[in-house]
Amino acid sequence: MNLKFSSGLFALLFCLNLFAQSSKSNKAFISCVFLNADSMAIDNFKASFYNPVNKEQISIDESGVSLTKHVKYTLNVTAFGYYNYSAYYEFSTDSTIQVVLKENVTQHKNFTVKAINVREKSGFVFTTVKAKELAKQNLGQDFTYLIGNTASAISTSDAGNGVGYTGIRIRGSDATRINVTINGIPINDAESHGVFWVNMPDLASSTSNVQIQRGVGSSTVGTGAFGANINIQNTELESRPFVQFQQSAGSFKTFKSTMQFGTGTIGKLNFSGRLSKINSAGYIDRGSSDLQAFQFNLNYQSKDWNIQAVSFGGKEKTYQSWYGTPESRVDGNLEAMIAYADRNYLSEAERSNLLNSGRTYNYYTYENQTDNYQQNHYQLHISRRLNPYLFIKSSFFTTTGAGYYEEYKADATFASYGVSDFIKGNDTSSSTNLVRQRWLDNVFYGNFTSLNYKRKKFDTDLGLSVNQYEGKHFGEVIWADIAEPFGKDFRYYNSSSVKNELNGFIKTNYKQNRKLQFDGEVQVRKINYRSKGTDNDLLAINFDTSFLFINPKFGVVYELNKALRFYSSYSIGRREPVRGDFIDNQFGVRPKPENLQDFELGAIFKKKGRMLQFNFYNMQYKNQLVLTGELNDVGSSLRRNVDNSFRRGIELIWQQKIVNKLRLDANFNFSSNKIENFNDIYYNYDNGTVVNDVYKETDIAYSPSSIVFVALTDGHIKNMEMSVSAKHVGKQYLDNTLNNSRSIDAYTTFNFTIQKTVKMKGGTELILRGAVNNITGIFYSNNGYTYKYIYSGQLTTENFYYPQSPRTILFGIDLKCF
């Protein structure tokens, strides 16, 4: 980050804070804490103070609110699962009030994912993002970009503008290590462990809240819980009938249209739905996206039962932009571009595309070089309170997915597709131009049942999940200049996979007294994974392997007083390799399971509009599968086990009301991410040998040592909020060799958002939103890959980057009618 900017910003904040503390005012600052009967904080609330004199409604959030002294206000509080609260208050000084809400067991609280989420006061580290925070930025960009400014997170985009294929890393952990659940149901692909957010467009419009757990986190379902957990809830329903229209547009022909509706509660039923469509041309050439999505919720509730059917899904067609842009093209180095074209044998058309495209270069030019996929999720949640202390919930789920990507291959040899050369008369053809499709057709289904027992000092959750994944991988040649060797409906590779998992855990929270509580957990995962057939390179796939993992976790929280508490946790995570680790292993070494020991220690201070959290983490790995910086032929990262490695760092989260209506939000990550010994393996094509270079105490790829986010939000104009923010990401190495010539430069971007709310009669609400991302228009990349080889006696390195748009402008209208 620019040091002058940082110094000036913090000097300004310091002066404003001194001014606020020293100035006399007729205002009193009020902090509100909403608790349940067990003195646990309730964070999913809606609350406001009503001033009968000027008929002003003042919303309350976690940071507190400023009110006029000696005026009688009405406090109104609502929260799912609790009876509404209303009372009169009058203040003469700064105050903190605590309100204990009475539980309403028939409300939708039964559908919160208690067995998955961690408690407000927990030894595990987490951040909660609510619907209103997501909505401020929800103008067409993907879900990863809406949560990308949370602590220790970095978002990436293949197309360069946050639409289409995007990703997120947390503490340097890639998508395969970040476990994602929606309503307690696992979302990560069972084979790759990845989450393809492009298959769930506009998910944020139906999301009520997101809990992001950093580190191993609490025991959960799913395969990716190794670096972070993202738990999403999208079952919250409006009690009143409504219809909502959202329309946004912006740079690179980006358009988002969303319609939502709900019947409200009619007797024991409530029904809601959403239809969405997102289109974008993308920043990268031909990096277009055509996305469609739906969601429908049907809820039945009686005195003892809650039954909710949830269905959501998406259909995507994106032009492939996962190849990246060569470093020479990003730098505009003509000599290096020509050398790149020569050594990679580019055709005249490919060479012209490279030399004339600019930094938005896309290798692919075939008009239908697209990825096409549809994924649907079906969930049925049934819950019942058996007695005052015992609650059970059972969720049945099925996820279906099918699709392909299509690509043009020039001068493809018949042998590489397993067919003989074509002979006609005296002429023999060994290659042809063709178009192929590579398919994935899968289904994932199972059940997750949890039981909660809560009485006196104990709060215990038992969870049991059983699921099965069935996947088919195959490739088809759909057209060729010389089609005779392929015949009709030709499949050049075909494989199938089955993966079964049994996952059980028990979590117990023991509250010894008001100050001290303990958490203990143990999780057992039993996995069987088998695959058979041939891969796209025509090599045989044949493995049948099983794993048994036991993952214990412990936590402790000590509350010194109402403002300050300390916490700590120790967790062990073990998990299996992914499909790519088995079939893309270039050097014939069978991948090993990974082991992680995660120690977290921190403190949280909350008082009078201030929140400061300090967290230290030490993530010690055994046999970590680290990214090598290379990609396979479908854009997925290649990985290899390393014996010993670690991620150690500190995280700071700071929220502060500087003066009335002016708020600071900031988070910082400073870390060291090291591999003790790394064997860098690459080919010498001159003699057909493998080169092995050894590096000691080297940095882990894609793991910056600093990530900083700072935002100032101003609300002085009535019903309007403006925010300016800065995001700094330090240098990232593309591989594990600590080589500056294979790295992503550090970058700092500035963003601006604005939101204006117009409240009308009958509860109708009109919200106008706008955003300018990368205000200063810097050229930067937030992702890339590399590979190297020796040829003609020279070591050649090929670096590729994913350039991001220099400036993106988005604006939208949100109309909600009750």
Solvent accessible surface area in square Angstrom, and as a share of the most:
residue,aa,sasa,rsa
1,M,43,0.19
2,N,88,0.45
3,L,145,0.72
4,K,176,0.75
5,F,71,0.30
6,S,19,0.12
7,S,76,0.49
8,G,41,0.39
9,L,17,0.09
10,F,67,0.28
11,A,56,0.43
12,L,89,0.44
13,L,8,0.04
14,F,128,0.53
15,C,79,0.47
16,L,46,0.23
17,N,35,0.18
18,L,89,0.44
19,F,130,0.54
20,A,35,0.27
21,Q,109,0.48
22,S,87,0.56
23,S,50,0.32
24,K,201,0.85
25,S,67,0.43
26,N,96,0.49
27,K,78,0.33
28,A,0,0.00
29,F,28,0.12
30,I,0,0.00
31,S,16,0.10
32,C,16,0.10
33,V,50,0.29
34,F,4,0.02
35,L,16,0.08
36,N,22,0.11
37,A,94,0.73
38,D,56,0.29
39,S,53,0.34
40,M,26,0.12
41,A,31,0.24
42,I,19,0.09
43,D,50,0.26
44,N,51,0.26
45,F,27,0.11
46,K,134,0.57
47,A,10,0.08
48,S,14,0.09
49,F,0,0.00
50,Y,68,0.26
51,N,10,0.05
52,P,72,0.45
53,V,123,0.71
54,N,89,0.46
55,K,156,0.66
56,E,60,0.27
57,Q,94,0.42
58,I,29,0.15
59,S,84,0.54
60,I,9,0.04
61,D,42,0.22
62,E,100,0.45
63,S,17,0.11
64,G,3,0.03
65,V,10,0.06
66,S,20,0.13
67,L,1,0.00
68,T,37,0.21
69,K,57,0.24
70,H,126,0.56
71,V,29,0.17
72,K,112,0.47
73,Y,3,0.01
74,T,25,0.15
75,L,0,0.00
76,N,53,0.27
77,V,1,0.00
78,T,54,0.32
79,A,9,0.07
80,F,56,0.23
81,G,0,0.00
82,Y,13,0.05
83,Y,112,0.42
84,N,114,0.59
85,Y,61,0.23
86,S,76,0.49
87,A,28,0.22
88,Y,157,0.60
89,Y,48,0.18
90,E,96,0.43
91,F,13,0.06
92,S,59,0.38
93,T,88,0.51
94,D,65,0.34
95,S,32,0.21
96,T,78,0.45
97,I,22,0.11
98,Q,83,0.37
99,V,4,0.02
100,V,92,0.53
101,L,4,0.02
102,K,148,0.63
103,E,66,0.30
104,N,19,0.10
105,V,59,0.34
106,T,38,0.22
107,Q,54,0.24
108,H,23,0.10
109,K,58,0.24
110,N,14,0.07
111,F,6,0.03
112,T,47,0.27
113,V,9,0.05
114,K,74,0.32
115,A,6,0.05
116,I,1,0.00
117,N,30,0.15
118,V,16,0.09
119,R,50,0.18
120,E,40,0.18
121,K,32,0.14
122,S,9,0.06
123,G,0,0.00
124,F,12,0.05
125,V,3,0.01
126,F,35,0.15
127,T,32,0.18
128,T,46,0.27
129,V,17,0.09
130,K,32,0.13
131,A,42,0.32
132,K,107,0.45
133,E,64,0.29
134,L,1,0.01
135,A,24,0.18
136,K,35,0.15
137,Q,60,0.26
138,N,12,0.06
139,L,5,0.03
140,G,2,0.02
141,Q,25,0.11
142,D,17,0.09
143,F,6,0.02
144,T,0,0.00
145,Y,46,0.17
146,L,9,0.05
147,I,1,0.00
148,G,5,0.05
149,N,41,0.21
150,T,18,0.10
151,A,3,0.02
152,S,1,0.00
153,A,0,0.00
154,I,3,0.02
155,S,15,0.10
156,T,11,0.07
157,S,1,0.01
158,D,27,0.14
159,A,5,0.04
160,G,2,0.02
161,N,7,0.03
162,G,0,0.00
163,V,3,0.02
164,G,2,0.02
165,Y,56,0.21
166,T,19,0.11
167,G,15,0.15
168,I,5,0.02
169,R,23,0.08
170,I,1,0.00
171,R,8,0.03
172,G,6,0.06
173,S,0,0.00
174,D,17,0.09
175,A,30,0.23
176,T,26,0.15
177,R,3,0.01
178,I,3,0.02
179,N,0,0.00
180,V,2,0.01
181,T,0,0.00
182,I,0,0.00
183,N,3,0.01
184,G,2,0.02
185,I,1,0.01
186,P,4,0.03
187,I,20,0.10
188,N,7,0.04
189,D,29,0.15
190,A,8,0.06
191,E,4,0.02
192,S,37,0.24
193,H,0,0.00
194,G,7,0.07
195,V,12,0.07
196,F,92,0.38
197,W,7,0.02
198,V,2,0.01
199,N,7,0.04
200,M,7,0.03
201,P,5,0.03
202,D,12,0.06
203,L,3,0.02
204,A,9,0.07
205,S,20,0.13
206,S,23,0.15
207,T,6,0.03
208,S,17,0.11
209,N,15,0.08
210,V,0,0.00
211,Q,10,0.04
212,I,3,0.01
213,Q,0,0.00
214,R,4,0.01
215,G,0,0.00
216,V,4,0.02
217,G,3,0.03
218,S,3,0.02
219,S,1,0.01
220,T,2,0.01
221,V,1,0.00
222,G,7,0.06
223,T,10,0.06
224,G,0,0.00
225,A,26,0.20
226,F,1,0.00
227,G,0,0.00
228,A,0,0.00
229,N,0,0.00
230,I,0,0.00
231,N,3,0.02
232,I,1,0.01
233,Q,13,0.06
234,N,3,0.01
235,T,9,0.06
236,E,64,0.29
237,L,7,0.03
238,E,47,0.21
239,S,76,0.49
240,R,125,0.46
241,P,84,0.53
242,F,27,0.11
243,V,51,0.29
244,Q,22,0.10
245,F,97,0.41
246,Q,20,0.09
247,Q,85,0.38
248,S,4,0.03
249,A,18,0.14
250,G,22,0.21
251,S,29,0.18
252,F,57,0.24
253,K,148,0.63
254,T,2,0.01
255,F,103,0.43
256,K,3,0.01
257,S,48,0.31
258,T,6,0.03
259,M,66,0.29
260,Q,22,0.10
261,F,55,0.23
262,G,8,0.08
263,T,48,0.28
264,G,1,0.00
265,T,62,0.36
266,I,113,0.58
267,G,71,0.68
268,K,108,0.46
269,L,89,0.44
270,N,3,0.02
271,F,70,0.29
272,S,17,0.11
273,G,6,0.05
274,R,6,0.02
275,L,85,0.42
276,S,9,0.06
277,K,85,0.36
278,I,6,0.03
279,N,47,0.24
280,S,6,0.04
281,A,39,0.30
282,G,9,0.09
283,Y,25,0.09
284,I,9,0.04
285,D,38,0.20
286,R,89,0.32
287,G,2,0.01
288,S,48,0.31
289,S,6,0.04
290,D,50,0.26
291,L,8,0.04
292,Q,81,0.36
293,A,9,0.07
294,F,46,0.19
295,Q,7,0.03
296,F,69,0.29
297,N,4,0.02
298,L,83,0.41
299,N,2,0.01
300,Y,76,0.29
301,Q,36,0.16
302,S,25,0.16
303,K,162,0.69
304,D,64,0.33
305,W,103,0.36
306,N,0,0.00
307,I,61,0.31
308,Q,2,0.01
309,A,41,0.32
310,V,3,0.01
311,S,25,0.16
312,F,4,0.02
313,G,3,0.03
314,G,3,0.03
315,K,109,0.46
316,E,2,0.01
317,K,91,0.39
318,T,4,0.02
319,Y,17,0.07
320,Q,3,0.01
321,S,12,0.08
322,W,29,0.10
323,Y,56,0.21
324,G,8,0.07
325,T,1,0.01
326,P,3,0.02
327,E,63,0.28
328,S,14,0.09
329,R,29,0.10
330,V,41,0.23
331,D,98,0.51
332,G,43,0.42
333,N,74,0.38
334,L,106,0.53
335,E,143,0.64
336,A,35,0.27
337,M,6,0.03
338,I,71,0.36
339,A,43,0.33
340,Y,4,0.02
341,A,0,0.00
342,D,76,0.39
343,R,90,0.33
344,N,49,0.25
345,Y,175,0.67
346,L,19,0.09
347,S,56,0.36
348,E,135,0.61
349,A,79,0.62
350,E,55,0.25
351,R,52,0.19
352,S,54,0.35
353,N,24,0.12
354,L,0,0.00
355,L,56,0.28
356,N,120,0.61
357,S,26,0.16
358,G,26,0.25
359,R,34,0.12
360,T,28,0.16
361,Y,3,0.01
362,N,3,0.02
363,Y,61,0.23
364,Y,28,0.10
365,T,82,0.48
366,Y,54,0.21
367,E,154,0.69
368,N,41,0.21
369,Q,4,0.02
370,T,8,0.04
371,D,15,0.08
372,N,23,0.12
373,Y,28,0.11
374,Q,75,0.33
375,Q,32,0.14
376,N,25,0.13
377,H,4,0.02
378,Y,97,0.37
379,Q,8,0.03
380,L,69,0.34
381,H,0,0.00
382,I,46,0.23
383,S,1,0.01
384,R,68,0.25
385,R,64,0.23
386,L,81,0.40
387,N,65,0.33
388,P,104,0.65
389,Y,82,0.31
390,L,40,0.20
391,F,28,0.12
392,I,56,0.28
393,K,17,0.07
394,S,22,0.14
395,S,2,0.01
396,F,99,0.41
397,F,8,0.03
398,T,46,0.27
399,T,16,0.09
400,T,49,0.28
401,G,4,0.03
402,A,43,0.34
403,G,6,0.06
404,Y,48,0.18
405,Y,17,0.06
406,E,9,0.04
407,E,13,0.06
408,Y,84,0.32
409,K,74,0.31
410,A,67,0.52
411,D,99,0.51
412,A,12,0.09
413,T,64,0.37
414,F,0,0.00
415,A,75,0.58
416,S,57,0.37
417,Y,8,0.03
418,G,57,0.55
419,V,25,0.14
420,S,92,0.59
421,D,63,0.32
422,F,41,0.17
423,I,119,0.61
424,K,145,0.61
425,G,70,0.67
426,N,161,0.83
427,D,104,0.54
428,T,85,0.49
429,S,34,0.22
430,S,59,0.38
431,S,28,0.18
432,T,8,0.05
433,N,48,0.25
434,L,1,0.00
435,V,9,0.05
436,R,25,0.09
437,Q,21,0.09
438,R,23,0.08
439,W,70,0.25
440,L,47,0.23
441,D,59,0.31
442,N,18,0.09
443,V,39,0.23
444,F,24,0.10
445,Y,82,0.31
446,G,19,0.18
447,N,27,0.14
448,F,11,0.05
449,T,40,0.23
450,S,15,0.10
451,L,56,0.28
452,N,14,0.07
453,Y,87,0.33
454,K,58,0.25
455,R,104,0.38
456,K,179,0.76
457,K,98,0.41
458,F,95,0.40
459,D,12,0.06
460,T,19,0.11
461,D,4,0.02
462,L,80,0.40
463,G,6,0.06
464,L,97,0.48
465,S,0,0.00
466,V,79,0.46
467,N,14,0.07
468,Q,48,0.22
469,Y,6,0.02
470,E,62,0.28
471,G,2,0.02
472,K,116,0.49
473,H,29,0.13
474,F,16,0.07
475,G,0,0.00
476,E,38,0.17
477,V,15,0.09
478,I,84,0.42
479,W,121,0.42
480,A,9,0.07
481,D,83,0.43
482,I,40,0.20
483,A,51,0.40
484,E,118,0.53
485,P,35,0.22
486,F,12,0.05
487,G,56,0.53
488,K,178,0.76
489,D,119,0.62
490,F,38,0.16
491,R,111,0.41
492,Y,13,0.05
493,Y,15,0.06
494,N,73,0.38
495,S,4,0.03
496,S,57,0.37
497,S,3,0.02
498,V,33,0.19
499,K,6,0.03
500,N,46,0.24
501,E,9,0.04
502,L,88,0.44
503,N,1,0.01
504,G,20,0.19
505,F,10,0.04
506,I,71,0.36
507,K,10,0.04
508,T,38,0.22
509,N,3,0.01
510,Y,67,0.26
511,K,44,0.19
512,Q,76,0.34
513,N,75,0.38
514,R,132,0.48
515,K,71,0.30
516,L,40,0.20
517,Q,9,0.04
518,F,80,0.33
519,D,13,0.07
520,G,28,0.27
521,E,13,0.06
522,V,56,0.32
523,Q,12,0.05
524,V,63,0.36
525,R,8,0.03
526,K,87,0.37
527,I,0,0.00
528,N,40,0.20
529,Y,1,0.00
530,R,99,0.36
531,S,3,0.02
532,K,140,0.59
533,G,24,0.23
534,T,49,0.28
535,D,14,0.07
536,N,28,0.14
537,D,77,0.40
538,L,57,0.28
539,L,120,0.59
540,A,89,0.69
541,I,7,0.04
542,N,116,0.59
543,F,21,0.09
544,D,99,0.51
545,T,19,0.11
546,S,62,0.40
547,F,25,0.11
548,L,110,0.55
549,F,11,0.05
550,I,88,0.45
551,N,6,0.03
552,P,30,0.19
553,K,4,0.02
554,F,112,0.47
555,G,7,0.07
556,V,48,0.28
557,V,1,0.01
558,Y,86,0.33
559,E,17,0.08
560,L,77,0.38
561,N,67,0.34
562,K,148,0.63
563,A,19,0.15
564,L,41,0.21
565,R,25,0.09
566,F,86,0.36
567,Y,6,0.02
568,S,19,0.12
569,S,4,0.03
570,Y,77,0.29
571,S,2,0.01
572,I,25,0.13
573,G,3,0.03
574,R,75,0.27
575,R,3,0.01
576,E,0,0.00
577,P,0,0.00
578,V,11,0.06
579,R,21,0.08
580,G,27,0.26
581,D,8,0.04
582,F,29,0.12
583,I,45,0.23
584,D,36,0.19
585,N,53,0.27
586,Q,84,0.37
587,F,53,0.22
588,G,73,0.70
589,V,97,0.55
590,R,138,0.50
591,P,15,0.10
592,K,99,0.42
593,P,51,0.32
594,E,2,0.01
595,N,37,0.19
596,L,0,0.00
597,Q,80,0.35
598,D,3,0.02
599,F,77,0.32
600,E,5,0.02
601,L,83,0.42
602,G,5,0.05
603,A,20,0.15
604,I,23,0.12
605,F,71,0.30
606,K,84,0.35
607,K,110,0.47
608,K,78,0.33
609,G,5,0.05
610,R,76,0.28
611,M,24,0.11
612,L,87,0.43
613,Q,12,0.05
614,F,84,0.35
615,N,1,0.00
616,F,66,0.28
617,Y,1,0.00
618,N,39,0.20
619,M,0,0.00
620,Q,55,0.24
621,Y,3,0.01
622,K,94,0.40
623,N,26,0.13
624,Q,1,0.01
625,L,2,0.01
626,V,3,0.02
627,L,15,0.08
628,T,14,0.08
629,G,2,0.02
630,E,38,0.17
631,L,42,0.21
632,N,37,0.19
633,D,80,0.41
634,V,43,0.25
635,G,24,0.23
636,S,56,0.36
637,S,55,0.36
638,L,18,0.09
639,R,28,0.10
640,R,46,0.17
641,N,34,0.18
642,V,9,0.05
643,D,84,0.44
644,N,52,0.27
645,S,0,0.00
646,F,20,0.08
647,R,6,0.02
648,R,92,0.34
649,G,6,0.06
650,I,59,0.30
651,E,1,0.00
652,L,52,0.26
653,I,19,0.10
654,W,66,0.23
655,Q,64,0.29
656,Q,12,0.05
657,K,46,0.19
658,I,4,0.02
659,V,33,0.19
660,N,59,0.30
661,K,94,0.40
662,L,27,0.13
663,R,49,0.18
664,L,1,0.00
665,D,29,0.15
666,A,3,0.03
667,N,13,0.07
668,F,28,0.12
669,N,2,0.01
670,F,89,0.37
671,S,20,0.13
672,S,46,0.30
673,N,8,0.04
674,K,48,0.20
675,I,0,0.00
676,E,62,0.28
677,N,71,0.36
678,F,3,0.01
679,N,70,0.36
680,D,11,0.06
681,I,34,0.17
682,Y,22,0.08
683,Y,74,0.28
684,N,22,0.11
685,Y,130,0.49
686,D,75,0.39
687,N,98,0.50
688,G,66,0.63
689,T,64,0.37
690,V,73,0.42
691,V,35,0.20
692,N,84,0.43
693,D,49,0.25
694,V,91,0.53
695,Y,67,0.25
696,K,148,0.63
697,E,94,0.42
698,T,2,0.01
699,D,28,0.14
700,I,5,0.02
701,A,3,0.02
702,Y,7,0.02
703,S,8,0.05
704,P,4,0.03
705,S,65,0.42
706,S,22,0.14
707,I,3,0.02
708,V,14,0.08
709,F,23,0.09
710,V,4,0.02
711,A,8,0.06
712,L,28,0.14
713,T,8,0.05
714,D,36,0.18
715,G,21,0.20
716,H,108,0.48
717,I,88,0.45
718,K,145,0.61
719,N,70,0.36
720,M,43,0.19
721,E,44,0.20
722,M,58,0.26
723,S,20,0.13
724,V,66,0.38
725,S,15,0.09
726,A,2,0.02
727,K,17,0.07
728,H,26,0.11
729,V,1,0.00
730,G,5,0.05
731,K,79,0.33
732,Q,1,0.00
733,Y,30,0.12
734,L,0,0.00
735,D,5,0.03
736,N,0,0.00
737,T,6,0.04
738,L,81,0.40
739,N,51,0.26
740,N,99,0.51
741,S,68,0.44
742,R,13,0.05
743,S,9,0.06
744,I,3,0.01
745,D,111,0.57
746,A,51,0.40
747,Y,20,0.08
748,T,24,0.14
749,T,10,0.06
750,F,38,0.16
751,N,31,0.16
752,F,62,0.26
753,T,31,0.18
754,I,53,0.27
755,Q,33,0.15
756,K,59,0.25
757,T,19,0.11
758,V,55,0.32
759,K,126,0.54
760,M,86,0.39
761,K,194,0.82
762,G,68,0.65
763,G,37,0.35
764,T,25,0.15
765,E,49,0.22
766,L,43,0.22
767,I,20,0.10
768,L,74,0.37
769,R,23,0.08
770,G,10,0.09
771,A,8,0.06
772,V,37,0.21
773,N,31,0.16
774,N,6,0.03
775,I,58,0.30
776,T,79,0.46
777,G,18,0.17
778,I,54,0.28
779,F,139,0.58
780,Y,40,0.15
781,S,13,0.08
782,N,5,0.02
783,N,23,0.12
784,G,4,0.04
785,Y,15,0.06
786,T,3,0.02
787,Y,71,0.27
788,K,23,0.10
789,Y,32,0.12
790,I,33,0.17
791,Y,111,0.42
792,S,85,0.55
793,G,64,0.62
794,Q,126,0.56
795,L,99,0.49
796,T,22,0.13
797,T,42,0.25
798,E,5,0.02
799,N,9,0.04
800,F,2,0.01
801,Y,19,0.07
802,Y,11,0.04
803,P,1,0.01
804,Q,5,0.02
805,S,8,0.05
806,P,32,0.20
807,R,109,0.40
808,T,5,0.03
809,I,86,0.43
810,L,5,0.02
811,F,123,0.51
812,G,8,0.07
813,I,92,0.47
814,D,7,0.04
815,L,56,0.28
816,K,38,0.16
817,C,37,0.22
818,F,74,0.31
